[in-house]
Amino acid sequence: MKFTLSLITTTALLAFALLISAQPVQENNVDLTSALSTLDDKMNDFSPAPRFGGIFPNKMWCYKCHGYGSDRPRAWYCGKCASRGIGRATALLAATRGWNILVNYASDALAAESTVQAIEQAGGHAVAVQGDVSRESDVLALFDAMEEHFGPTQGVVVNAGINATSMPLAEMTVERLRRVFDTNVLGAYLCAREAARRLPGSYAASDRDRSPSIVLLSSAAARLGSPNECVDYAGSKGAIDTLCIGLSKELGPKGVRVNAVRPGIIDTEIHVSVGDPGRLGRIGNQTPLGRPGSAEEVAEAIVWLLSPQASYVTGTNVDVTGGR
């Protein structure tokens, strides 16, 4: 199958879509681990970006498909910077499978270009474009641009996730709560709403390869509650679980699948950002598998849910938690 991957984001909001056509495509034989290491090295060349309350990086990436006049599948992605983030792992995984990518950035052109270089080393094609996607009007404009360049969207993944310093609810300010819910809930719902409006539907039941798909990024925190750490984040992800259930029932009659991925303890920068750098090893070692997960393992789940191989999966939350 030929795939087109598309992603949209705000400062910490991520949505991406996979479009499917009926033409076969070959995967690239590239070393994903080597590509990730290369991008880590390149990221070390740049100074840290400004942080919101010292909480999360403000560097932004967006990968968007660019045809380059070739028959390669195309991809579009936007997301916040993280040295081992799920968004970056997903983008590089897409590159290894032959997607062309456009990188959108908020202000750091040099960092965006380094991402382009890493994607191209992984066998993909990429280009960088600046833009602010933190507003509803920009989300609409991004969907418009995608349709202008690549035609109707076939799938969307929404990954909204900022967090803040660990503390009990009694100590949280209104400003913090509003920031978390505006980004993690409102932002995710806006992207999902636009996807629901634009995804094609009404395919024949037997036409599984063209089944449109929405994948939402939730968190194991939605089940566990994150007491004394981030019940606000956990609550915002609970809203994503509910969105998955409700939207899957709304769009199921159109043949559109809606699922969610709930990462657990994953090796990303979020543990440092909440002020607990030892959390990864401490909790990861307590999982039934005895280790934290990797961003690449989460990316594999995302790509599977978007694919025709998950054609009979909808309304489901897939835990990538090591059994926790």
C-alpha positions in Angstrom: 0.0 0.0 0.0 1.0 3.6 -0.6 0.8 5.7 2.6 0.7 9.5 3.2 1.3 10.6 6.8 0.1 14.0 8.1 0.6 15.6 11.4 -0.5 18.9 13.1 0.4 20.5 16.4 0.3 23.5 18.7 3.2 24.3 21.1 2.6 20.9 22.7 -0.2 19.6 20.6 0.5 17.0 18.0 -1.8 15.6 15.3 -0.8 13.6 12.3 -2.6 11.8 9.6 -1.9 8.8 7.4 -3.4 8.8 3.9 -3.7 5.5 2.0 -3.9 4.8 -1.7 -3.9 1.6 -3.6 -0.3 1.7 -5.0 2.4 -0.6 -3.5 5.5 1.0 -2.0 8.8 -0.5 -0.9 10.2 0.2 2.5 13.6 1.7 2.8 16.3 -0.5 4.3 17.7 2.0 6.8 19.0 1.8 10.3 16.5 3.6 12.6 18.8 3.5 15.6 21.5 5.1 13.6 19.1 7.8 12.4 18.0 8.6 15.9 21.6 8.8 17.1 22.4 11.2 14.3 19.6 13.5 15.3 20.6 13.4 18.9 24.1 14.5 17.9 22.6 17.3 15.8 20.3 18.5 18.6 23.3 18.9 20.9 24.5 21.6 18.6 21.7 23.9 19.7 21.1 25.8 22.9 17.9 25.0 24.9 14.7 26.6 23.8 12.7 28.9 26.1 10.5 26.9 28.4 7.0 27.6 29.7 7.5 27.9 33.4 10.6 25.8 33.1 8.4 22.9 32.2 8.6 21.9 28.5 10.7 22.7 25.4 9.3 25.3 23.1 11.1 24.1 19.9 8.5 22.8 17.4 8.6 20.4 14.6 6.2 19.6 11.9 6.7 17.1 9.1 4.6 17.6 6.0 4.7 15.6 2.8 6.5 17.0 -0.2 6.3 15.1 -3.5 9.6 16.1 -5.0 8.1 15.1 -8.3 8.5 11.4 -7.4 6.2 8.4 -6.7 7.3 8.3 -3.0 4.5 8.4 -0.4 4.3 11.8 1.4 4.1 12.7 5.0 3.3 15.7 7.2 4.1 16.0 10.9 4.1 18.8 13.5 5.3 18.4 17.1 7.3 19.7 20.0 11.0 19.1 20.3 12.2 16.2 22.5 15.6 14.5 22.2 13.9 11.1 22.5 10.3 12.0 21.9 7.4 9.9 20.5 6.8 12.5 17.8 10.4 12.3 16.5 10.4 8.5 16.6 7.2 8.4 14.6 8.6 10.8 12.0 11.8 8.8 11.6 9.8 5.5 11.5 7.8 7.1 8.6 11.0 8.1 6.9 12.3 4.5 7.0 9.1 3.4 5.3 9.4 5.8 2.4 7.4 8.9 3.4 8.4 12.3 2.3 8.3 14.9 5.1 7.9 18.7 5.5 9.2 20.1 8.8 7.3 23.1 10.2 8.9 25.1 13.1 7.9 28.0 15.3 11.2 29.9 15.5 14.2 27.7 15.5 15.1 27.3 11.8 18.5 25.7 12.6 16.9 23.0 14.7 14.3 22.3 12.0 17.0 22.0 9.3 18.8 19.5 11.5 15.7 17.4 11.6 15.4 17.6 7.9 19.0 16.3 7.5 18.3 13.4 9.9 15.2 12.4 8.0 17.0 12.5 4.7 19.8 10.4 6.1 17.1 7.9 7.1 16.2 7.6 3.4 13.4 10.1 3.3 12.9 13.5 1.7 12.1 16.6 3.9 11.8 20.4 3.8 11.3 22.9 6.6 8.5 25.6 6.7 7.9 28.1 9.5 4.4 28.5 11.0 2.4 29.0 14.3 -0.2 26.3 14.8 -1.3 27.2 18.3 -4.5 28.8 17.1 -7.7 27.3 15.7 -7.4 29.4 12.5 -4.0 27.9 11.9 -5.3 24.3 12.5 -7.9 25.0 9.8 -5.3 26.5 7.5 -3.1 23.4 7.9 -5.9 21.1 7.0 -6.6 23.3 4.0 -3.0 23.3 2.9 -2.8 19.5 3.2 -5.8 19.1 1.0 -4.4 21.6 -1.5 -1.1 19.8 -1.7 -2.2 16.2 -1.3 -5.9 15.8 -1.6 -8.4 14.4 1.0 -7.0 13.3 4.4 -7.3 9.5 5.1 -6.2 9.5 8.7 -5.3 11.7 11.6 -3.3 11.1 14.8 -3.8 13.6 17.6 -1.1 13.7 20.3 -1.7 16.6 22.8 0.5 16.4 25.9 2.1 19.0 28.0 2.8 18.5 31.7 4.1 20.5 34.6 6.1 20.1 37.8 4.9 17.3 40.0 2.7 18.4 42.9 -0.6 17.6 44.6 -3.8 19.2 43.2 -4.1 21.4 46.3 -1.0 23.3 45.2 -1.9 23.8 41.5 -2.8 27.3 40.2 -5.7 28.1 37.9 -3.1 29.2 35.3 -1.5 25.8 35.3 -4.8 24.0 35.1 -6.0 26.1 32.2 -2.8 25.7 30.3 -2.9 21.9 30.6 -6.5 21.6 29.7 -6.4 24.1 26.9 -3.6 22.2 25.2 -4.3 18.6 26.1 -8.1 18.7 25.7 -9.2 21.7 23.7 -6.3 21.5 21.3 -6.8 17.7 20.8 -10.6 18.1 20.3 -10.1 20.9 17.7 -7.8 18.7 15.6 -10.1 15.6 16.1 -13.1 17.8 15.1 -11.5 19.0 11.9 -10.5 15.4 11.1 -14.1 14.2 11.7 -15.3 16.9 9.3 -12.8 16.1 6.5 -12.1 12.4 6.6 -13.7 10.6 3.7 -16.1 7.8 4.6 -18.8 5.5 3.3 -16.3 3.1 1.8 -17.5 -0.4 1.1 -17.1 -2.8 4.0 -14.8 -4.9 2.0 -12.5 -2.0 1.1 -10.4 -2.3 4.3 -7.3 -0.9 2.8 -8.9 2.5 2.4 -10.5 2.7 5.9 -9.9 6.2 7.3 -8.3 6.2 10.8 -7.9 8.6 13.7 -5.4 7.7 16.4 -5.4 9.7 19.7 -2.5 9.8 22.1 -3.7 9.3 25.7 -1.6 8.1 28.7 -1.6 5.4 31.3 -2.1 8.3 33.7 -5.7 8.3 32.6 -6.1 5.0 34.4 -3.7 5.5 37.3 -4.7 9.1 38.3 -1.1 10.2 39.0 -1.8 11.2 42.6 0.6 13.8 44.1 2.2 14.2 40.7 -0.1 15.5 37.9 -3.8 14.7 38.4 -4.5 17.6 36.0 -2.5 15.8 33.2 -4.2 12.5 34.1 -7.6 14.1 33.9 -6.9 15.7 30.5 -5.9 12.3 29.2 -9.1 10.8 30.6 -10.9 13.2 28.3 -9.0 11.7 25.4 -10.1 8.2 26.4 -13.7 9.4 26.4 -13.2 11.1 23.0 -12.0 7.8 21.6 -15.1 6.0 22.7 -17.6 8.6 21.7 -16.0 9.6 18.4 -15.6 6.0 17.3 -19.3 5.5 17.6 -20.1 8.7 15.8 -17.8 7.9 12.8 -18.1 4.1 12.7 -21.1 4.2 10.4 -18.9 6.1 7.9 -16.3 3.5 8.0 -13.8 5.7 10.0 -11.9 4.0 12.7 -10.9 5.9 16.0 -8.5 4.4 18.5 -6.1 5.7 21.2 -2.6 4.7 22.4 -1.8 5.0 26.1 2.0 5.2 26.6 3.3 4.3 30.1 6.7 5.0 31.4 8.5 5.9 28.2 12.1 7.1 27.9 11.5 10.8 26.9 12.2 14.2 28.5 8.9 14.4 30.3 10.3 13.0 33.5 12.9 15.7 33.7 10.4 18.4 32.8 8.2 17.5 35.7 11.1 17.8 38.1 11.8 14.1 38.7 14.6 12.9 36.5 14.9 9.6 38.5 11.3 8.7 37.9 12.1 6.8 34.6 14.3 4.2 36.2 12.4 4.1 39.5 9.0 3.3 38.1 10.1 1.7 34.8 11.9 -1.0 36.8 8.7 -1.8 38.6 6.7 -2.7 35.5 6.1 -6.4 34.9 8.6 -6.2 32.0 11.1 -4.7 34.4 12.1 -1.7 32.2 10.8 1.6 30.8 9.6 1.6 27.2 11.0 3.5 24.2 9.5 6.1 22.0 10.1 3.8 19.0 7.9 1.1 20.6 5.0 3.6 21.0 5.6 4.8 17.4 5.2 1.2 16.2 1.8 1.0 17.9 0.7 4.3 16.3 1.7 3.2 12.8 -0.1 -0.1 13.2 -3.4 1.4 14.3 -3.2 3.7 11.2 -2.5 0.7 8.9 -4.9 -1.6 7.1 -3.6 -4.4 9.4 -5.8 -2.8 12.1 -8.9 -2.5 9.8 -11.3 -4.1 12.4 -10.0 -2.2 15.4 -12.0 0.9 16.6 -13.0 2.4 19.9 -10.0 0.8 21.6 -7.3 2.1 23.9 -4.1 0.3 23.3 -1.8 0.3 26.3 2.0 0.5 25.6 2.9 0.3 29.3 5.0 -2.8 29.9 2.0 -4.3 31.8 1.7 -1.5 34.3 
